[in-house]
Amino acid sequence: MLPSLYRSGENAQAWSVAHAAACGAGIGALAAVFKTLGPLHTSSAAATFAHSATEIAGVAVAFAFLCAGAAALRNILARRFVWDDDR
């Protein structure tokens, strides 16, 4: 079941921003590895290793910030509009 702003009978909890950032970094790194080391990418390994490593790290950081921001925004909206108690 995907989490949402819908209030069900279960106790709704805030999303962990750190967990979202870690998952985003993993997804970003995996996507960058597929892009840089994929079959359509032709280059010499020694010359572009540093470039590939910085590209992978940059994409991982970008996805981490994106997912952390989405989790934080969801928590802010849920606190404001959905949850009745103070969290």
N, C-alpha and C positions, 0 to 999 in steps of 0.2 A: 504494500500500500504506500503510495506516495504521500509525503507530508504536504499539508495545505493550510490555508487560513480557516478552513471549515472547522467549526467547533463540534466535535463529536462527544459522545458520552465519556470518552477516556480523558485522562488528565493531559491537557496540552502542555507542551514544554517548549522552551526556547531552543533554537538551534545553536549548536556550538560553533562559534565563528572560527576557532582554531581548527576544529575538525573539518569544517568546510574548506578552510585554506589548505590544509594538508591534502585533502582529496583533490582539490583543484590543482595543486602543484603536481600531484601524481598523474592526473589526467593530462595536464599540459606537457609534462616531461615525456609521457608516452606518445602523445601526438607529435611532438617535435622529433622524437627518435624515429618514428615511422616516416616523417617527412624528410629528415636529413639522411637517413640510412636506407631509405626505400629503394626499390629497383629502378625507379625513374631518375634518381639522382646520381649522376656520373661525375666523379671527381677523384683526385688522388687523396688517399687517406691521410698521409703525413702532412700535406700542406693545409688541409682544411679541418684538421682535428680541433684546433683551437677555436676556429670559427663555428664549428658544429657544437662544441661544448658551450660556448657563450650563447648560441642561438637556443639550445635546449634549456639552459638556465633562464634565459630571458622569457621564454614562453612559459616555463614553469612558474616563474614569479608573477607574470601577467595573469595566468589562470588562477593562481592563489589569491591575488587581490580581487579578481572578479568574483570568485566564489565566496570569499569572506565578505565582500560588500553586499552580495545578494543575501547572505545569511543575516547580516546585520540589518539590512533594510527590512527583511521579513520579520525579524524580531521587533523592530521599531513599529512597524505597521500592526503587528499582532498585539503589542502592548497598548497601542492607541485605540484600535478599533474592535478587537475581538475579546481580549481577556478583560474580565471585570476586576480581578484582584491586582494588587501591586506586586510586580515581580522584579 
